[in-house]
Amino acid sequence: MPKRKKAAKKANKALDSFSAKRDRGRPGVRKSEIRNRGDHYRMIFEQTWEKLREPLLRAKTQEEVTRAIEDFGKPYDRRFVPDLSSLILKVIREPKFPKRPAAQIGFLADSLAGLTRISPRRARDICEQERKRKEKEHYIIRQDYYIECTCSYEGPALHGTCPNCGTAIISVPFMAGPQRP
């Protein structure tokens, strides 16, 4: 068998993606994942907050937080304890923790959404940014028309009017094909 004259090319993509080197910089977090988790926690706290609120806000230690969630947070207690007990205590002891129940639910849910990977403040910021981005997604900014005006102007309309004479565009229902008298 003859020898190869050229060496085999080196593969650009690694076959084993786990052994590939990590990109430079800090590893990031998936913002959409944090926002979805925050929304899920909001739903959970909306269902359990009436019973859970008083014992949770009275808690002074991590063990008291765990006990309050186990007693009053059924059936969602295993989602929060014992892993997030210290984080919950930290969040409810923040000076900016709201006074109203609805605001408390949102504050606590968004703060816990980052788990322990990011700070509660950063998690709240990410949830807020993602909600704003989701509100803005897919809407019409401006609607333009190409017009032919009686003043002999032909071109794009300016805010629904003729740029030459200022005549407004008359809304005509959509008709398929040419109309015959």
N, C-alpha and C positions, 0 to 999 in steps of 0.2 A: 504494500500500500504506500502511495507516495506521501511525502511530508507536505504539510501546508506551507505555502510561501508567505502568507500573511498570518499574523497572530489573530486570534479571535477577539472581536470587539468586546470592550467591557460594557456590561449592562448599565443603562442609565438609572433604572429603577430597581431597588433592592427587592429580592424575592421575599425576604423576611422583613416585614415592615417594623417589627419590634426591635431589631438590632440597628436600625437606621439611626443616625445621629439626630438629636433634637435640634430644632431651630434655635437661633440665638435669641437672647432676651428672656424676660420672665414668662413663664407659662401662663397663658390667659385662661379665662373662664368663658363658658358659653352664656352669653347674656340672655338669650331666649330661654335657656334652661332655668336660669335664676328667676326670670319673670314668671314662667309657668309654675315653678315651685311656689313662688309667692302667691300666685292666684289660687293654687291648690290649698295652701295653708290658710288663706283668707276664708275659703269655703269651709274648711274644717273648724276654724275658730268661730265663724258665724253660727254654726250648729251647736257648739259647746260653750260659748262664752258666757251665757247667762249663769250656768252653774259653776263654771271654772274661774270666773273673774275674781270674786272675793277671796277665795283661798289662795289663788295664785298671787294676787297683789299683796296679801298679808305675809307671804313667805319671805323669810330672812336668810335661809340657807338653801343649798343645793338639794339637800335631802327633803326639805319641806316642799320645794318645787316638784320634785319627783313624786312625792306622796299626793300632792294636790292634783297633778295630772293623772296619776293612776286612779284616784278616787273619782274625779269629776270629768275626766276627758275621754271616757269610754266612747266608742270603740277605737279611738285614734291614739290611745296612750302609748303604744309601742313605737309609733312613728317619732315621738319626741323624747322619751326617756329610755335609758339614762344618758344617751349621747348628747342631747341638746339642753339638759337641765342647767348646766352652768351658763350657757349662752342665753337661755331664757331669763335667768336671774340677772345677768348683766344688762339685758335689754330693758327689763321692767324697772331697774334701778337707775336708768339714765335720767338726767334732769329734764330732758325734753320729752319724756314719755307723756302722751296725751291724757287728758282727764275724761273725755267722753268715750263711751264704750265702742262706738263705731270707729272712731279714730284709733283707739287702742288696738282693735283687731287688725287694721291695716298696718299700723306701725310695727306690731309684733310679727305679723306674717311676713312682711317685706324684709324685716331685719333678720329673720331666721332663714330666709330663702338662700342665702349664701353659705349656709351651714357653717363650718368652722374654717372654710378655705379663704374667705374674705371677711373683712370687718362688717359689722351690722350696718354702719353708715354707708359703706360702699354698696352693699346689697340693696339698701333703700334707693340709692341714687340710680343704680342699674335698673331697678323695677320701674322707677319714674321715667327714665329715658326711654325704655322699651315701650311703655304705655303710650307715651307721646308719639313715638315713631309709628306705632300701630294705628293711632288715630289719624295720622297724616297720610297713611299709605293709600294710594289709588284714589285720587279725587281730581276733578278737572280744575285746573288753575285758570285757564282762559279759553274762551270759545271764539274762534275767528271765522269769518265768512269771506268768501271771494264774491264780490258783488259787481254788477253792472248797473250803474245809476242812470237816471234820466238826464243828469247834468253831463253825461258822456264820460264819467269816470269808470274805469275798469281796474279792479285790483282788490286787495284785501280790505275788509271793513275795519274801522277803528272803533272798538267798544260798541259794536252793534249799530254804528252810524256810518254814513258816507264821509270820508275825510274832507272832501271838497265843499259840499253844501250842508252837511250835518243832518241829512234826512235819515230817520230811523228805519231799520229793517222791519218790514211787515212780516209777521209770523204767518207762514202759509203751511197748511198741513202737507205732509209728505205724500206725493202722488207718484205712483209707479208708471213710468213711460210718459210719452207726450200726450197732452190732452187735445182732443178734437172737438170743435164746436158742433 
